């Protein structure tokens, strides 16, 4: 088993689950790409290493992708080959790295516009690069990937509010939106769960839902087959968002997830659609 396959297998992520539907060659390519995303994200989040060392490693990845690695390790060699095979622009991968670098020094986001610059780097750029490996060719698929990227990352942010507070007191929710509901940063750090918090989270959830709707609206029919893995991701995360909303966003006390059976049901639904469209 290659390093990238091992990394992806151990992650047990929703993306890894969705990739099962791809033909082998494209699935192998996405396994490599996912491993790259996982490695750079883990480099940024490693609490046992100094921030300076983590940033140096991320910059080494960025420089290597842009200028070539002096002595590439197996994963780096796979990523370079992947970029060449599918014509993935280097700026998309370096954007992902820059997004991870933003997590090295936890910051606050004043508005959604500020946060969207972050979500573009850590999620939309991932989607845009994935289009190449999926085999999507319609230019409209780029609008789909951007909308879906914002939606997925917002869903992650809502799910991980409690975990992010515990991990260096990270706050991704726009401060202007907290103020809109008269809920303060101090309230959030103190894990105050009340009507203000629920209303503020519902406001964020509606923003994510709007991006999910946009993704569905702009998805080109010509790329419907190529985008099935992305549609599986959309279904999983929309269902997760609905679950949080129905439960009142109790994110301080638990990490919301879908059961394997529920994800298999979603996977099967899209597999059936794929078969009927053949």
N, C-alpha and C positions, 0 to 999 in steps of 0.2 A: 504494500500500500504506500502510495506516495505521501510526502509530507503534507501536501495540500489536502489530499483525501482524508488523511488522519485528522487534520485540524477541523475539517468540516464535519466529519463523523462525530467527533467529541463535542462539538458545539451544540448539536441537537436543536438547531434553530428552526423557526418557521420557514425561512428561506431554503434551508437544506431540505426540508420536507417537500416544499413546492417543486424543487428541482428534479424530483424523481420522474416527472412527466416528460422531461426533455429526451431527445435522442442522445445516444451515448456520447458522441463527440461534443455536442453542445453542452451536455451535462458535465462532462469532464472539464470543459472550459470554464463553466460557472463555478465548479468546485475550486479551481485555481483562483478565480477572481474572488470568491467568497473567502478563501483562505487569506488572500492579501488583505481584504477588509478586516478580517478577524485579527490578524497579526498587528496591523498598525493601530487598531483600536485598543488591543491589549497592551501595546507599548505605551500608549498614552495613559492608560489606567492602572499601570503596575504600581501599587502603593509601596512596594519594597525597594524601589529604585529612586534615586534623586531626580527631581524634575529636569535638571540639566542633562542628565544621562539619557532620559527618555526623549527629550527634544533633539539631542544629538542623533539618536537612532532614527527618529522620524525624518530629520533633515538628510541623513544618509540615504534613506529610501528615496526621498524626493530628488536629491541630486543624482542618484543612480538611475532613476527612471528618465530623467532629463538628459543626462550626459553619459550614461553607461556606468555599470558597477565595475570596480577594479577587479574584483574576484567574486562574482555572484554566487550566492548559496543556491541550493536546489529550487527553493520557492521563487527567488528573484529571477532565476533563469526561466522558470515556468511562466512568470508574469510577463517578462519581456517577449517570450515566444507567443503568448496569448495576444498581446497588443499587436504584434506583427500579423498574426493569423487573421484576426478579426477587424483590424484597422481601428483599434480603440485609441482615441486621441489621448496623448499623455496628460493634457491639462485636466481631464476628468479624474485621473488617478491622483494627480498632485492636489486637486481640490479636496479629495477625500482625506489626504494626509493633512492638509491645512485645517480641515474641520477637526480632526483629531488633535492637532496642536492647540486649537482653541480650548480644548478640555484640560490642557496642562495647567492653565491658570484660570480656575473657575471665575466666571464673570456674571454680570447681570445683564439682562436684555430689557431695554426700556420699553420697546414697542414690538408689535408683531413684525414690522418691517425689519427691525434689528435681528430678531430671532430667525426670520426667513433666510437671512444670509447664511446663518449656521445650518439650518435644515437643508438648504440647497447643497451645501458642501458634503454633509454627512449622509444625505439620503437621495436627493435628486440626481447628484452626480453618479451615485451608484446605479440608479435606474437608467440613466442615459448610457452609461458604459454597458450595462446588461443588455440593452437593446441590440447592440452589435453582436453579442454572443447568441442571443435568442434568434437572430436572423430577421428582425423587424427592419423594414426598408422604407415605409411611408413616413415622410417628414412629420406628419401629425402625431406619430407615436412619441415624438420628443415632448410635445405638450402633455401627452398622457403621462409620461414618465415623471415630468416635473410636478404635475398635480398630485400624482400618487405618492411621490417622494415626500412632499410636504405633509400629506395625510398620514402616511405611515409613521413619520418621525413625530408628529404631534401626538399620535396615539401612544407611541413609546413614552413620550414626555409625561403624558397624563398617567400612564400606568406606573411610571417609575418615580413619581414625586417623592414618596417616602424614602426609597432607596437612594435617590440622588442627594437628599438632605443628609443621609447618614454617610455618604461618600464625599466628604469635604464640603458639606453644606452647599451643594450645587443647586441652583435655582434656574430653571429654564423658562418658567412661566413669565410672560411679559409683565413688568412691574406696572405699566399703565393699565393693564387689565385687572391686576389686583386692586389698584386704586379705584377702578370703575365700580367695584363691589365693596369698597370700603374695607378691604381685607389687606392687612399690612404684611410686609416681609417678616416682621417680628411674629405675627400670627402664624405664618407658614412655618417658620423655624420652630415655633412652639407647638406645631402640629394641632392647631386649633381647628376642630371639625365642627362647623355650624352651618347655618343657612347661607351665609355669605360665601363660604368655601364651596358648597355644593353649587350655588348659582354661578360662581366664577368658573368652576370646572365644566359646568354645562355649556357655558359660553365658549370655552375652548373646544369642547367636543363638537359644537355646531360648526365651528371653523373647520375642524378636521372633516366633518361630514360633508361640508360644502366642497372640499377638495376631492373627496371620494366621488361625489356626484359629477364634478367637472371631469375627472378622469374617465368615468363611464361615458360621458357625453362626447368627449373628443377622441375616444379610442377609434382608430380607423378599422373598418371591417376587413380591409385587405391584409391587416397584420393580426387578425383575431387569433389565428392558430399560433403564431409566434409568441403572442403575449399571454398565452394560457398560464404559464408559471406566475406571471405578474398578477393575473386575475385571481389565482389561488391565494396569493398574498393579500390582495385587496379583500377578498371574502373573509379570510381569517381575521384580519385586523379590524374590519368593519364589525364583525361579530363580537370581537373583543371590546371594541368601543361601546357597542350596544349593551354588552354585559356590565361594563363599568357604570354606564348611565343608569341602567335599571336598578343597580345595587347602590346608587347614591355615592359613587366614587369613594369608597372606603379604602383609599390607597395608602393611608398611614398604617393600616393594620395588615395588609395582605398584598400579594403580587397576583394580579389577575392573569389567568391563562385559560386556554381551551384544552379540553381533554383530547387525548389521541383519537378517541372515537369520533368526536365532533370534527376534528380536522380531517379524518378519513372520509367523513360524510361530505365535507366540502370538496375534497380531492376527487371523490367519486362523481360528484355532480358535474364538475368541470371535465372530467374524463368522458362522461357520457355525452356532454355537449360537443366535445372534440370529435367523438365517434360519429355523432349524427351529422356533423358538418362535413365529414370526409366524403 
